[in-house]
Amino acid sequence: MEQSAEGRTASALFAGFRVLGLFSNDIPHVVRFSALKRRFYVTTCVGKSFHTYDVQKLSLVAVSNSVPQDICCMAADGRLVFAAYGNVFSAFARNKEIVHTFTGHKAEIHLLQPFGDHIISADTDSVLIIWHIYSEEEYLQLTFDKSVFRISAILHPSTYLNKILLGSEQGSLQLWNVKSNKLLYTFPGWKVGVTALQQAPAVDVVAVGLMSGQVIIHNIKFDETLMKFRQDWGPITSISFRTDGHPVMAAGSPCGHIGLWDLEDKKLINQMRNAHSTAIAGLTFLHREPLLVTNGADNALRIWIFDGPVGEGRLLRFRMGHSAPLTKIRYYGQNGQQILSASQDGTLQSFSTIHEKFNKSLGHGLINKKRVKRKGLQNTLSVRLPPITKFAAEEARESDWDSIIACHQGKLSCSTWNYQRSTIGAYFLKPKELKTDDVTATAVDITSCGNFAVIGLSSGTVDVYNMQSGIHRGAFGKEQAHKGCVRGVAVDGLNQLTITAGSEGLLKFWNFKNKILIHSMNLTSSPNMMLLHRDSGILGLALDDFSIIVLDIETRKVVREFSGHQGQINDMAFSPDGRWLISASMDCSIKTWDLPSGCLVDCFLLDSAPLNVTMSPTGDFLATSHVDHLGIYLWSNISLYSVVSLRPLPTDYVPSVVMLPGTCQTQDMELPEDTIEPSDEMIAYDSPEQLNEQLVTLSLLPESRWKNLLNLDVIKKKNKPKEPPKAPKSAPFFIPTVPGLVPRYAAPEQSNDPHQSKVVNLGILAQKSEFCLKLEEGLVNNKYEPALSLLKELGPSGIETELRSLSPDCGGSVEVMQSFLKMIGMMLDRKRDFDLAQAYLALFLKLHLKMIPSEPVLLEEMTKLSSQVEENWIHLQSLFNQSMCVLNYIKSALL
């Protein structure tokens, strides 16, 4: 997290955690075999980092550290993974940390080829450099003329020592000896650019993929073409050969189709159409296994197994996210573990915040599901519904019928979806009497019981449907609920109230059961979107003037108004307790408003404008989606695990730009001590000893120190032993000895003076204690805090002993007793340690009550104290009576 000028983090409430739903992009994957663990691993690129998956279960094994730019190509050998970004590439150990970095290219690197202890890199200017991996030094540099030979593919042919084969966009190929730096042979090619080179299982044989869609199987030893294949799907993107005993070659295409060719019969044996919805970025047959690994720019990684009789491949395992930017995300359920997301690719998917194996896709929306299944038209674009723009979900009756309602871009009918069966539902909900084509569904909501769906249309109509049967159950208003487009609908938690917002600037409250209008209110601007927090009855409205108003649906009054966004508000979210309102805007900011105080308490900027924001029902994560991004970004709620100050931000506060979280969990970065500045945000509040001089303040001492001072004689009598302790009958386990070379037992100690009296020396007892001395000093300087602090440190028996010793009979004096009463008066005046003052005074009166009337000085002090105690008690009693009265009224009154 970055630090702002004031020393606080860019966001005080949210810290980037990780991103969900990213699995692959247009960079070809890399397959590695671990000799130690005897299993295959596949590495895919996701922007500035890469993922490593175990092929056996396709479980995520490691996520690399991020690099400064997007990765543009990858390669791997048995120990390291190489990733190029810009004109630099790095070597990663353990699939995670960078151990070597190679700099020297001046153009973007687009090809990498491991070569024993060396690695070959080529850039877009056709400069080829061979590096020694461990010393990071250049071994050889070759420069080609781009207009004559622009490098497009690199291959190290098997058994060809120190030799590499280069393919060019002009169509020719060159075989080089990199040790002697000699061009051995130039293949004229086929006058078409080379896009892929792949070693065949046979020695000296190489497969060459061309821009024309041809695959040439060529013997480079004799410069002979053995066979040619042609695909009509555009340039060949990648080639791979089966090595498990079947002479089959697979070739990828930009259309997402894969062609399977039999090398013995020299014919096409199968087509894997729509293996990916975008171009095939990379495909690899695992060594001696009937498994094909493919990835594409559609954010999917798939493993196909070839176990059928005809040689066709079926999908075995996959990891898939959205292939187009998201349109809507919402948490599903109350455990905060699933996020529903809709995308411009037309799919509805569920992503787990716990583990990727719980992810599932609900598929594309189909216009006629039964007809499509009957005729096998699943992959035809004409039968698919447009992307989902808005949806609402409720898990209450998900096991009984459909639990999700969604409206589609430019469509009148709303589709239902079944979360448990992971498929589109049985109904398309739309009014029958409406015949105009330009009316679309613009707002949806599901009641908390899961029985009814409320749908708002662009014509101003708001309809209610039964989710179980799909039957129309009425409409709000005589003809239409609003004169303009419906921008939002919401139903309260008890199905008593329905709230609708129209583009004409009206907010209407309806009775849900009889559809009667209860109240209508004018808004200052046209509403953009609406969100209801059902538990608290708080309604948030984002307006077209970039402001937010918050209403209480019980009183139907505006309770808060927020302004500060500089762009359209795309989405809002309430915290689970309803105290925060989080808003996301096109000005690239996410702001958190504190509803009780009505202040902005957090704000941070992002590189990409946030489109959606949703808060976990458990309050642990905030999920966001962004313009032109395929992932769901999770932000952890800092207030759950550390102290966060919710002070209002100043009006001139300039938020900092926060980087979007990566695919791995964010690690805490340790800062040097000299860079950490003390911030008043995290300083814990230290309560003063007394909040106000007029407030009666109790001491912080435990009750055992003062509560039983009057009952000490009873306690001592109760705890008095019944019989004196008896001497032990047996000798001690360790008999005491005298130190020396010869061990001798120690003789029992005997008193030197056998006639010493056992009576306590009264002279010693009569010495004045430190407490008495402090009281005498208090009479002179009128400061009693030292004496009081001494008394606070004593236990009940010590306090009684000190108060007994104040009388002249026990070594004290009348002046010391007068000083003690003045100390109590000082405590009552300051209204501090009120409980101790009462307890000490009560014990003093119990011990010296008979002596006080005979001493005029003490009697005068007691008269003053009596009025002080009475005045304080009357004030306290009136407060107690007032509180009891209010409490009894609340308990008995019918509110």
N, C-alpha and C positions, 0 to 999 in steps of 0.2 A: 504494500500500500504506500502511496506517495504521501509526503508530508506537505501541508500547506504552509503559508507564510506565518500563520499564527502558531504553528507547532502541532496542531491536531491533525489526525488523519483525514484523508479526503472525505471519508464517510465515518461518522462516529458510531453508526448503528449496524452497518452491513460490511462484511468482508468477503471478497471473492473466494468461493469454495471450489467448484469444478463445473464442467459443462457436460450435459447429457446429450446423447443422440448423434455424436460424431464418430464415424467408423472408417470412412475412406474418402478420397477425392480422386482427381484425374491423374495422379502420379502412380505408375505401376507398382504393385506390391513386390516384396522380396521374400523368398522362401529360404529358410536355413534349416540345416539338420544339426542337432546337438548330439555329438558323439558321447558326451558324458551322460545325458539323460535318455538317449536313444529315442528321440522323438523330434517331429518337425515343428518349426515355428514359422508363422507368417507375420511380416511387418508391413503395416499400412501407414500412409501419411495422412495427417489431419491438420493441415495448416503449418504451424510453426513447431510441431512436435510429431512424433510417430508412436503408434501403438504396436505392441507385440502380443500376438495371440498364440495359444497352444492349439495346434490343428486338431488334436484329438477331441477336445470339447469346445473349442473356439472360445475359451475363457481368456480374459485379459490378464496377461502375465506381467507386463511392465508398460509404463508410459515414460517416454524420454523427457529430459529437460528441454525447455523451449529454446529456440534459436532466434536471433534478432529479426529474420525475415521469413517469409513462407518458403518451405522446402520445395525445390524444383526438380530434384531427381534423387534416387536412392540406389544403393548397392550394398552387398554384404558378402563376407567370407565366413570362415568357420569361427572367428573370434570377435570381429568388429562389424558394426553397421556404419555405413558411410552415408551422409546426407549433405547435399549441396544446397546452398541458399545464396542467391546472388552470384558473385564471383568468388565465393569462398566455400569450402566444404570441410566437414569435420568428421572425425571418427569417434564413435560412441562405444564404450565398453559396458557390458552388462545391460545392454538395451536402454541405458539411462544417461550416464554422465559422459561429457566430452573429455576425451583423453588426448586427441591430436587435432590440430587445426592447420589447414593448408591454404596459404594465401599466395597469389601470384598471377592469377587470371585477371584480365581486364574487362572481359565480357561475361555474361551469365553462363554458368556451367549447365550443360543439359545432358551430358553422358558421363557415367562412371563405370569403370570395369576393374575389379580386383584382379591382381596379377602376382600371386605368391606373396612375397614380402613387399611388393610394390602395388601401387594403384594408378590407373590411367584415368585422366580427366580430359574432357573436350568441351570447349565453349562454343558459343554461337558464331564467333569469328574464325572458327576452324583452327584454333590453336590447341594442340594436343600436348599435354605435359604428363610425364611419368615421374611419380614421386616415390621416394623410399618412405614407407609408412612410419617407422619408429623414429627415424631421425628428422622427418618432415622436410627433407631436402629434395631439390629437383634432381632427377637422374638424367632426363632427356626432355627436350622440347622440340616439337615439330610444328611448323607453320605451313598451312595450306592456303592456296588462293581460293577465296570463297566463290568466285565466279566460275572456277574450273572444278574444284572438288570441295564441296561443303559437307563436312562430316555429319551423317545422320544416324549411324549405327556402328557399334563396336562389338567384336566377338574375338575371343581367344579360342581357336580351333583345338579340339582335343588332340593330344600327342604332338602338337606342333610347338616345339620348344622355342621360347623367346619370340614367338610370332603372334601378330594380331592381324585381324581382317577388318578393314574399314569400309563402310558403305557410305555413298554420297547421295545428295539430293539430285545430282545430275545423272545418276544411274550407274556409274562405274564403281568398281570395287578395287581395293589395293591391299596386297599382302605385304606386311613389313616385318623385318627382323629388328626388334627394338634394341637388341644388345649391340649389334654392329651398325645400327642406324642406316639400314639399307632397304630400299624398295625392291622386293623380290619379284613381284609380278603384279600386273594391272589387268583386271578383268573388264572387258569392254561393257558388260552389263546388257540391259535390255531397253535402254533409252528412256527408262522411267525411273523416277526417284525410288531409292531403297528406304523402306520404313522400318524393317525388322530383320535381324539376323539371329538364327538359332542353330545350334549344333544338333545334328541328327544322331540317333543311337549308333549309326555306322560311322566308322572312322573315315575321314576325308570328305564326308558329305555334310553339306550345310543347306538349311532352308533360308531362302531369301524372300522376304515380303516386300511387295511393290506398291506404289501409289495407285496403280491401276486395279488393284484387287487380286493380282496374280500372286501365287506362291510357287517359287522355282526351287526344285530340289536339285542341287548342283554339286558336282564332284570338283572340289577345288584343286585336287592333285593333277587331274588330267584336263581341267577346264571343260567339263562336259555336263550338259544338262540331262539329268536322268528322267525327270518328269515335271509336268506343269499342271497347276490347278488354278481355277479362276473362281472368284466369288464376286457377285454383283452388288455387294453392299458397300462399296467404297474401298479406301486404302486398308491394307492389312495393319492392324495395330499391334498384334503380338502373335507369337507362334509357340507351340509346345508339343512334345512328342510323348506318347505313352511308352513306358519302359517296363511294363509288367507282363510282357509276352504278346501283346496285341499291337500290330503295326498300324497305329492310328495317329494321325496328326490333327491338332486343333488349331484353328485360326480365328482370331477375333476381328471385329469390324466396328466402325463408328456407329452403326445402327443398334448395337446391343445384341446382335446375333452372333452365334458361334457355329462355324462349319467344321464337321468331323469328316476326315478323309481317310480312306483305306489305302495304305501305301502299296499293298500287294496287288489289289484289284484296280488300283489307280482310279478310284471313283468316290463320289460323295456318299457316305453311308448314313449320315444323320445331320439334322439341323437343330440347334438349340436356339429357337427364336425367343427374343425378348428375355434373354438371360439377365440383361440389365436394361434399364430404361434409357440409359445414355451409352456412350461409347465404351467398349471393353478396354479398360486401361491396361490390364495385365491378366494373363492366364498362365498357370503352371501346373503340369502334371507332377504329382509327388513321385519320387523315385521308387519304382517297383511296387506301386500301389495304384489301384483303379480310382484315384481321387484327383479331381481337377479343382484348383483354387482360382477364383476369378474376383476381380474388383473393378469398380467403375466410378465415374464421377457422380453417380446417383446415390452416393453415401451408403453403399452396400458392399459387404464382403460375403461371398458365397462359396460353399464347398459342395461339389457335385460328385456323386458316386456312380460308377459305370458297372452295374451288376445285372442289367437286363439282358435278355436273349438277343436283342437286335443291336445292342451296343449303344443305346441311348442313355443319357445321363439324367439322373433324378436328383432333386435338391436334398442334400443330407443335413447340412447345418448352415446357418446364416446369421449375420448381424446386420441389421438394416435400420437406417434412420430416414428422415425426410430428404427428398431429393430437390426440394424447392423451399424458399423461405416460408416461415410459419405465419399463419393468419390469426390463430387464437390458442392460448394455453390456459388450462385451469386444473387445479388440484382435484383429484377424484377421491371421494371417501373421507373418513375422519381420522385415518391413521397417518396421513401425510406422506405416504410411500409411493403413490402413483400420480403421474401428471398426464392428463389428456392433452393432446396437441393436434390441431388441424393445420394443414399446409396447402400451399398453392399447387402441390402435385395431386391434390384430390383425395389424399388418404387421411384417415383418422388413426392415430397411434397412441399407445400408452407407454410411458417411460417410467421405469422404477428408479427411485432415488437410492435403493438399497443395493441392487445387483442387476447387471445387464441381462441375466438369464430370465428375469421376470418381465422384460419388455415384451410387448405384443402389438401386433398391427390389426386394426379392425378392418383394414382393406379400403378399396375404392368404393365410393358410392355408385351403385348401378341403377339405371333407370328401370329395368325390368329384370329382376334377379332370376326368376324362373325361366324366362325365355333365353336369357344369356347362358344359363347352365345347360339348357336343353340343346342349344345350337353351338355351344363352345366358343362364345365370342368374348371371353373375359378380357382379352388384351386389345379389343377394338375400342378406339377412343370415342367412337360415336355412341356407345352404350353407357359411357361413364358420366356421372353427374359432375357439374362444375365444382370448384373448390368450396369448402365450407368457410363461411365468413364469421358466423357466430354459432355457438352451441351452449346448451345447458345440460347438466347431468345431476342426478340424484340417486344415491345407492339404496334408498329405503326399500324399494321393491324390485331390485335388479334380478333376483332369482325367479321372479314371477313373470315379468314382462320387460319390455324395452325400458332402458333407464336414461337414454340420451336423446335429446331432440336437437336437430341442427338445421340451420337455414343456409342455402347455397347461393352463390353469386349469380344474380340475375334470374333466380327461380322463384316462382310463387309457392310451390309445395315445399314443405319441410320434411326431412327424412328422420326416421327413428332408428336408433342403433342399440344393439344388445351387447353390453359389456362382457357378460359372462361367456357368451358364445362367440365373442369377438367377430361380429359380423353386422352388416346392415340389417335393420329390423323389417317388420312386416308391413309398415304403413307409410304412406306419403300423405301428410296432413295439409289439406287446403280446402277453402270454402267452395262449395259446388256451384253456387249461383254467380260467382264472379267469372266473367268471360274476357275481360280486357287482358291483353298480353303484356302490357308494360308495368303491371303490378308485381312487386317482389316482396318477399318476407324480409323484414329488417330487424326484428327483435324477438327473442324467445326466452321463456323461463319455464321451469318445472316446479310444481308445488313441493313442499318439504315432505309430504306423504308419498310422493311419486306417482299419484293417480292422475294428475291433470297437467296438461301443457298449455301455456298461454302464448299466443303468437301474434305479433304486431306486424302490419303490412304497410307498404309505402303509400297506400291509399287512405290510411288513417283508421282502418278497421282493426279491431283487436278481438280475436276469437279464442274460445276455450275448447280443448279436445280431451277426450279420455285416452290415456296412454295404453290401457289394456285392450280396448276395442277399436280405437282410432275414430270413434264417433264424435261428430261435432256437438258440443254441449252448450252452445250459445255464444252471443257476442255482446260486447259492452256498447251501450248507446243505442239509439233507435236505428240509425243507418250506419253511422261510423262513430268511433270514439273521439277522433281528432280530425280537424280539417286538413292538417298537413301530414307529413310522413311520421310514423311512430318511431321514435328514437330509443325508447327503452320501456320495458315492462318488468314488473316485479310483484311477487305475492308474498305476504307476510308469513310468519311461521305457523300461524293457526288457521290459515285459509279464510280469514275474515275480511281482509283488505287487499285490493289490487291497485297498484299505482302505475299509471301510464304517463309517458312524456311525449309530447308532439313537437314537430319542428316549428309550429306556429307560435311556440313560446308558452304553452299551457301545460301545467302539471295537474293531473286529475286523480282523485281518489274514488274508488268504486267499491261497492259491496260485492264480494266475490260470489256469494250464493245467488242473489237475485239480480245482479248486474246493474244495480241502480247507482247513479252518480251521487256521491256523498259531498264532495267538496272539489272546487277547482280554484287554482291559484295561478296568477300571471308571473312569469319569470322575467328577469331583466334582459335576458338574451335567449336565443334558441338553444335548447339542450343538445349536447353532442352524444353523451352516453349517461347511463344511470346504473347505480349499484346499491343494493340493499344489504345491510348487515342484519340478518333476521333475529339473532339473539337479543340485540339491544334496540331494534327498531329504528336504527339510524340510516338515513337515505343520503347517499352522495350523488350530486349532479355536477357533471362537467359541462360547462357552457361554451358556446362558440366564441365568446370574447376572452377565452383562455382563463377564466376564473372557475372556482369550485364553490358550490354552496352545499351546506349540510342541513338536513331537515330532520325533525323528530316526527315520525309518522303518527304518533299518538296525539300530539297537540297540533300537528300540521303547521308548524312554524319553523322559520329559518333560525337555526341555532348557531351556525358558524358560516363565515364567508372567508375564502382564501383567494389571494391573487398573487401572482409572481411568475407564472409561466409565460414564456415568450413565443410559444407555438401551440399548435393543436394538441389537446390532451387525448392521448391514444387509449389509455386504460387506467383503472384505479383498483386498489385492493385495500381491504380493511384488515387490521391485525385480528387474531382470533378473539381477543378481549374487547375489541371495538374501540380501543384508545387511540390507535394510529390510523391515519388515512394516507396511503402511499399512492402517489400519482406519477405517471410516466408521460412525457411530452415529446413532441417533435423537436423541441429545442435541445434534445440530447441529455436532458436532466431527469433524475428521479428524486422526488422530494417527499419527505415524510412530515406530515402535519400532526401535531398533538391536539386531539379534540378537546380534552378537559381544559387545557390552557389556551387553546386557539392560536398556537404559535407554530412556526416552522422550526423544527428541531434538527432536521438533517437534510442535506442536499449534496449530490455529487453528479458529475458529468461523465459521459461515456463517448467513445469514439463514434459509435453508431447509435442512431436514434432508437430508443426502446419502443416496441410495438405493443407488447403485452407485459403485464406484471400480475403475479398472483402470490398470495402468502399461504404458507403451509397451515393447515388446521391446528397443528401442534405448535406453531410459532417459531420453529427452528430454522426455516429457510424461506428466502424470498426467491422466486423463480421469474426470470425475464426472458423475453425473446426480442430480437433486434432486426432491423432492416438488412436484408441481403445475407442473413446468417441462418444456418440450418440447425443450430444447436439450441438447447435450453440451458440457460446459465443460472447456476445456483449461487446464492449469496447467504452466508451464515449470519444469524442474528447475534450480534456481539453481546447484547444485553442479557442473554441467557447464561453466559459464562464469565462475565466480568462486569465491573462497575462502570456504568455509562451515565454521563451527565446529560440530562435532557434540557439544557438551557436553550432559550430561544436564540436563533441565529440573528446577528445584526442585519439591518437593512442593506448595508453595503458589503455583505459577505460575498466573496468570490469563490465559488466551489472549484475544486481541482478535478482534473480528468483522471478517471480510474480505468486501468486496463481490465478488459474482460477476463474472467478466470479461465485457466487452461483445463485440459482434460484430466489432469491429476489433482489430487487434493493439495491445496496451497500449504506450503511449509512456512512456518514462522521464521522470519529472517532476524538474526541477532545483530543488533546495531552496536557499534563501539560506544563505550560509555561517554566519550566526550561529545558524541553527536546527539545524545538523548537530552533533550531540554525538559526541565520540569514544567508540567502543564497543570493549570488549575482545574482542568476538566476532571482529572482522576483523583484529586485529593479528597480523602474521606472527611466528612463533616465531624468536627470535634465539638461536642456540646459543652457550653460553659457551665460552671457550677451553679449559676443562677441566671435564668433567662431574663428576669426583670426584677427590680427591687421591690415591686408591689406584690409579687407572687410568693406564696408560701412554698418553700422548697424543702424537701425531705433530704436526709443524709443518704449516702450510698452504702452505709454499713449494713451487714446482715442483721436480721431480727434477733439472732441469738446474743448479740452484743448489748441490747438495751431492753428487750421485751420482758425478760424475767428478773429484772433488777429488784422488784418489790417482793419476789417470792424466793429469794435466795436461801433464806433460813429453812423454808419448807423443802427445797431441793436438797440442801445439805443433810437435813434430817432423814430424808428418804434414801439418800445414797450412802448413809453412814454404815460401815461394815458391821455385821452382826457379832463377829468374834475377831480377836486380834490374829494377825498372820502367824502361822506356826513355822518353826524352824524345820528345814528339811532333815529327814531321818537318815538318809544315806549321804555318803561323801560326794562331793562334786565330781563330775565326769573327768574334768581336767584339774588335777591337783596342782596348786601353784608351787613353782620352784624358784630357787634363787639362781640368777645367772652366774656361770663359772665353768671351769673345766670339769670339776666333779659335781654331778647333779645332786642338789640338796633341796629338801622341801622347805618352803617358807614358813616361818613361825607366825602364829596369829598376832596381830598388832595389839599392843596393850597400852592403855592410857598412862601417861607419865605422872599425872596427878590423880591418885585414886579418890581424893576427897573433893573433887570438883563437883559443884552443885549442878543439878539438872534443871534448875529453875531458869527461865528465860531472863536474860539480862535486860532490865527495863531501861537502862541507859541507852542501849543500842536502839531499842524500839522508839525511844523518845526523839531520835534525830528527825529533823524535818526532811520530808521527801522533796523530790525535784518539782512535783506538782504544787506543793505549798510554796516553794520559793518562787515559782512562776506567778502564782496568785499575788504574792507580796509585791513583785515587780509590777504587776498589773495595776495595783493601787496607785503606784507612782506615775507610770507613763500611760495608764488607761488603755493598754493593749493586752487583750486576753486571748489572741489567737494561739500563741505558743502553749498556754495552759490547756486550751481546748484540744489542740492537736495531740498533746500527751495523753489526755483522757480518752481520745478516740482509739489510741493504740492498745488500751488495756482491755482485758476481759471482764466479765461481770464481777468476779470475786475481787479483782484488782480495783475496780471502780468503787466497790463497797468499802474496801479497806482505805482507799484514799479519802472518801467522804467521811468515814468515821474519824480519821486522824485530823479533821479540820477543827474539832471541838477542843477547848482548852484542856479537858481532862485527858486527852490522848496526845498531847504535844502540840496542838494547834493554838489558835487565838480567835478572838472575836473579829479582829481585822481581816484575818484570812477568810472567815465565814462571810463577812460582808463583801469581800472581793469575789467570792464564788457566786453570790447572788447578783452582783453586778455583771459577772460573765454571762449568767443566764439571761439577764435583761438585755445585754448586747445581742445575744442570739435571737431573742424575740423581736428586737428592733429591726434587725436585718432580715428577719423571716427566713433564715437559713438554718439547716439542721433542726427543723421544727420538732421532729420526733425525739431527737436526743435531748433537747431542752426540756421537754415534758417529762421524759424518763428520769433525767438527772435531778430535776426539781422535786419530783415525787419521792425519790429515794432520800434526798436531803431532808425533806419534811418528815419522813418516817423516822429518820435517825435523830433529828435535833428538834422536834416539835416542842418538847417540854422546855427547852432552853430559850427559844426565840422570844416569848413574851417578857422575859426578865431583862432582855437587852434592847433598849430603845433604838439603837442604830440598826439592828437586824429587823426590828418591827417596822421601821420606816421603809427599809428596802423591800420588805415583804408586801407592804401596802402598794408600792409602785408596781411590783411584779403582778400582783393580783389584778390590777386594772388592765395591765398589758395582756395577760392571759385571757381575761374576759373579753376584751375588745377583739383579739384575734379569733377567739372561738365563735363569737357572734357572727363575724364575717364569714367564717368557714361554714357555720351551720346554715346560714341563708343560701349559700351556694349549693350545699348538699340538698336542702329542701327544694330548691328550684330544679335541680337535676332529677330528683325523685319524682317530682310532679310531672315533668315532661315525659319521663320514662313510663309512669303509670298511664298517662294519656295515650301514648303510642301503643301500649299493650292492650288498652281497653277500647279505644275509639275505633269506629268502623270507617276505615279509610277506603 
